[in-house]
Amino acid sequence: MRDSLEALLDQLADTLTLLGHEAAIAMQRATAALVDCRLRLAEQVISGDTDIDDLRAQADEFATQALALQQPVATDLRAVVAAIHVASDFERMGGLAKHVATSARRRYPDRVVPESVQPLFRSMGEVSVDLARKAAEVVRTRDVQLAEAIDRGDDEMDRLHRELFAVLMDPGFGGDVQAAVDLTLLGRFYERYADHAVAVSRRVVYVVTGSRPGPLAV
């Protein structure tokens, strides 16, 4: 029974790692679609969201089997319960990347992001992708130090988000109300994406240590 449980946990970790990498790829493509006005990339992200949903369903199935058939305890039980939440976090990250891509497709051939704030959104995309990849690695390795680094890395996203808000509030901002609304929503998508990556890292810390390092994203 122990061997069966370990096999299920390995399959679960592999699926979650892949899910995290897919969420990173989705945001990388979505950001390029948004900033560079690339319709094909936007459509790839939108259509590919079903693959992320399928991976989440697969992870849930492995977790259900582990709970129902193997009756895990202690660290193994924490790992299975946390995995269910991690799968949800990664799926939501994929959904947020889809929102970014949908915004790009909706405005095509016009650009959603004015030239003045394109560097900000490129930076938010880079930070997001880096956090997602690190979160996937944390799931694979259970590296608590890397998990804590992700938690700290979210500060950069918060800084970029504040910078975007300052630009939108500046009287010199040349966009209209619709542009301001679009950019505000897009900034929020990136911020929430990073929050879910942090949530993944904190759930892994909980699995390893048995204690929660702080509030989790919902």
Order of alpha helices (4+ residues) and beta strands (2+ residues): alpha-alpha-alpha-alpha-alpha-alpha
